[in-house]
């Protein structure tokens, strides 16, 4: 299995502890507001039904987790998992503000070694977190393991534009956004790391192959912003 992030888990954990207070604001800043539309497109493609068992990996401040809980409803089970306590604390505040404390459980844990039994969930999601785990293959294998037969895995993540001109502009912007983040009070080094993980993460085509190698079938890819990001949705065979 390939190591997809050369930084240690401790380094990444410390980084997200620093980012937690500004994370949502900075996501809007560095994506120029487009990440909200990306998430809308993501859920338009995800057939979450009332009563579904849902798991959101690398849940951060719980945006995807909250939406999953709203779709699954009180008869469902929705769990958000993240390894960073500060991000989970920020997510807990948002869960309470959405009046979903009875419907959402936030768990501190490792996406590469999930604390759940086999075949537990109808849906497993991960949003902008796969590039930050040390081993994306291992995370995909764990997601596959905990999915019920016929269950759905869905990922939204930064990607690599294939058009050469778009790729040049994409790289130029990623070189700029640590400076943009700094003007909003964020640490330049932290967003330089996020720039690095975005640029170095695998292509949409490679991620599709990785999902298939993990056992998923019917994998569909939707490019976003000319390939700057992508949605991947696959299914565990029945």
Secondary structure, 3 states (H helix, E strand, C coil): CCCCCCCCHHHHHHHHHHHHHHHHHHHHHHCCCHHHHHHHHHHHCCCCCCCCEEEEECCCCCHHHHHHHHHHCCCCEEEEEECCHHHHHHHHHHHHHCCCCCCEEEEECECCECCCCCCCEEEEEEECCHHHCCCHHHHHHHHHHHEEEEEEEEEEEECCCCCHHHHHHHHHHHHHHHHHHHHCCCCHHHHHHHHHHHHHCCCHHHHHHHHHHCCEEEEEEEEEHHHCEEEEEEEECC
